[in-house]
Amino acid sequence: MKNTLISVVLAVAVAACVQADNAVYSSNAVGYVEVTVPGNGGVCLIGLNLKRVNGDGPLLASEVFGTDQLEQGDEPGLADSVYVWNPDTGDSGGYATVFQRLDGAFYDAATMTPLDPVIPTGAAVFVRTKAGTTDRLISLIGEVVYDTPQSMTIPAGLSVLANPYAAPLDLNSSAGTGWSGATAATLPTLADNVWIWNPDKQAGGGYDVFFLHSSTRKWHRIDAPSVVATDAVLAIGRGAFYSARQPYANSLTRPYPR
């Protein structure tokens, strides 16, 4: 099932996310991250690095994207699509696909009923532009995450994630606590894996894949398993796939002062 889901994602991603880490600007505790999604059916895996400005609850899709950033239409084929990971869909999880109608509200693309899914800080979603459109610049607005440490909860199986902080995250830096609880092994097939989107990997983009090595407790590339990876980095605004052997929570510390 995991391989099937990854294959579906790769098939959907007909155009690379060309600028998923464009910029982050902040004033005091409020900031925004700009992300460029390729036009004409292009796909980008966007990571949410900010939290709600007022209150502690997770953001809804309508709050993340607003009413004037996505192409709207009264049918799914006439609008941009947002794919939100739902671990309760199917046997191993799947996506809730939503779009914005002309009234600005989000609807389930399968049932055409109102649906405004939750997108927590540190989660990631796919955005696909409508065919025939130009590149889409999206601004994600919220409060900069100052909490320290920040718990990153990883469920068993396949999930999507992002850095909760508005900064690049080197998976092998001291920002993590050695990924305590993650499954490490000498073989990629026995360890936790991370797929990080790389728009420059090949024509149309692709993924850099890493696994947690038991001899170092660091992330190694599956195509260079004997050395610690230097490019296991989640850029600002970019999401990743994570395949966990068992559920756990990893503690991250913020990379900047309050």
C-alpha positions, 0 to 999 in steps of 0.5 A: 500500500505504501508503494502504491500511494507513492506511485499515485503521488508521483503520477499526479505530480506532473510538474515540479514544485519549482519554488516551494521555499521562496521566502519567509518574512516576519514582523514580531510574531506574525509572518508569511511564507510565499510558495510558488505552485507551477501552473497548468496542472502543476503540483507542489507539496506545501508544508505549513510552518506557521500557526494560528495568530489568534488561539491555539487550534489548528488552521482550516484550509479556508484560513490557510488559503483565504478566498483569493489565492486559489482558482475557484470554480463550481466544479472540481475541474474548473478549480485548483485542487488541495489534497489533505492527508487523512490517515482514516481514509482506506486501510493505510490512509489517503487524501481528502480532495477539496476545491473552492467554489465561487462562493469561497467555500471549500467542498469535497471534490468527490461528494460535492458537499462542504468540507473545510479540512484541518491543516495542523502546523507541521503538516503538509498538503498538495496543491494542484493548479487548474489546467491552462493556468499560469504559476500560482504564488500563494502566501501562507500567513500566520504566527511564527512558532516560538514554542520550544520544544515542539513535538512532531508526532509521527503515526505508524505507516505513511504520513506527510509532514513539514518543519513546524518552524519557519526555517529550513530543517536539517534532519541531521542537525541538533534541532532534533533529539536524535529522532528518539523513537524512530526506527533505525536499521542498516538497511533502508527497507527496515528503517524509517524513510523520508521522501523530500521533494527535489524539483531539480532531481530530474526533468519534472522533479523527483524525491531524495530518499533518506533512511535512519541508519542505526550505526549513526542515528543519522539520516543517510541517502538510500543511494549513498547508505554508508555516509551521513547525508548532508542534504537531508533538509526540509526547505521553508514551505516544503513538505515531505513524506514519512514512512514510520515503522512505529508511531512516536513523537520527536522533540524539535527546538526552535532555530531562532530566539524569541 
